[in-house]
Amino acid sequence: MAWVKIIFFKQNFIVRYFIQFLLLLELINPAYAESIEAKSFVNNQQQRYQTLINEIRCPVCQGQSIGGSNAGLAKDLREKVRELILNQNTDDDIRKFMTDRYGDFIVFKPPVNKSTYLLWFAPFVFLALGLFFLVRSLSAKKSSVKSTVDTTKAKDLLK
């Protein structure tokens, strides 16, 4: 019975220090959450702002929009978008400003121009080639299958 008390004491001792260690880590861990910018807009400008910041890619993160990124450059770009909206620029003007400054990569849906033809039309070309080769291989299989079946060997085996 004494060994049960010793094991219980050791487990209680370990659990207590483990909990204290976790609490200490929580106190040391700095808060990384940042506040979301709440700026005042009039009419439908808030909706335009949200749409635009979700269409523009963060140059630092590259997989996120500037609306979902906490990078310093993303914050600056959000502020620039806000400023351009308040200056009565259209959405196309804002996208053009961003693409002129950062290139076509900055928008999630790049424009159709000479440098992006391959990006836009290559999937359709590959789809057409795939369908062509599929039809070609299926027609080749049909022509190779003999239409007449030799039933004489089967009849001989059944006798």
N, C-alpha and C positions, 0 to 999 in steps of 0.2 A: 504494500500500500504506500510505502514511503517513496518508491520510485515513481508512482503515479503523481504524487505531489511535486516531485522534482521536475518531471516532464511538463506538467501543467504550469509550473512556475516559469520554466524556460520558454514555453510557448507564449505565455502572457507577457513575459519580459521582451521577447522579440517583437511581438505584435505592437506593444506599447511604443517601443523605439521606432518601429517602422512608421507608425502613424505620426509620431512627432517629426520624423524625417520628412514625410510628405507635407506636413503643415509648414515646415521650415522652407521647403522648396516653393510652396505657394507664395510665401511672403517675399522670397527673393525674386521670383519670376516677375519681370516688369510687364505691365499691361501693354499689349501691342495693338489693341483696338483703337481705331481713330474715329473721330466724329465725322459724320457725313455732312457735307456742306449743304446748308439750307439757305439758299439765296432767294430773294423775292423776285418774282416775275409777274408780268401782267398778261391777261388773256390766255392764249394757248402757248405761250413761250415756254412754260415748264415742260409741257409735253414735247415740244420741239427739242428742248435741251436734252431730255432723257433719251429721245430717239437718236439724236446726233452723237451723244457720248457713248451710246451702245453700238453705233456703227463704225466708230473710229477705233482703230487698233492701237494699243499701247506700244510705242517703239521699244520700251525697255522689256516688258513682259512678253510681247509678241503673241501670246496666246489669249490674252484678255483684252477687253475693251478698256478705254480710259475710264469708263464708268465703274468698272469692277476692280481697277488697279489702285494700289496705294503708293505707287512709285511717285517720286517727286515730279518727274516730267509729266506724268499723267495728271497730276493736280494742276500743273501749269497749263496743260492743254485744255482741261475742263474749264479753267478760268478764262482762257482765250476764247473758247466756244461760247461761254456766257457773255463775254464782252462783245463778240461779234453778233450774237443774237440781240443784245440790247442796242447795238448800233444799226439795227434793222437790216442786217444782211440776210439774204435768202439761204436756204439749206445748201443749194448748189454752190453758192459763193463760198460758204464755209468749207464744204468738201474740197473745192478747188484750191482754197487757201492752204488746207492741210496737205493736199497732194502736191502742190507746187513746192511746199517747204520740205516734206518728208518722203515724197515719191508715192507711187501707186500702192505700195505695200501698206500704207497707213490706213486705208479703208478695207473693210472686210469684203466688199464687193467691188473689185477694181473695174474701171471703165473699159469699154471695148475700144481699143486703139491699136495702132500698128505693133506696139511692143507686147500686147497681151492677146493677140490673135491665137497663138498656140495654146494659151491657158484656156481660152473660151471654147475653141473649136476642136481641140485634140480629142476630147472624150467622144464626140460625135463621129470623128474619123475612125477611132478604134472600135466603136460600136458597129459601124458599117462594115469594117473589115472583119470583125468577128462574125457578124451575120452572114457575110459572103462566104467565109470559109466553112461555117456550119452548114449552109445550104449545099455547098459544093461537096462536102464529105458525106452528107446524107444521100445525095443523088448518086455518088460513087458507090455507096453501099448497096443501094437498090439495084443498080445495074450489074453488080457483081454476083448477086444472088440468082441462082439458076431457077428458072420458072418451072422446069420439068424435074420431077423427082423420080429417081430410079426405084420403082417398086418391085422389080423382079427379084432382087436379093431378099427383100422383106417377105415376099410370098414363098420363096424357097425355104427361108428359115422357119416359117410357120407350118410347113408340111411335115 
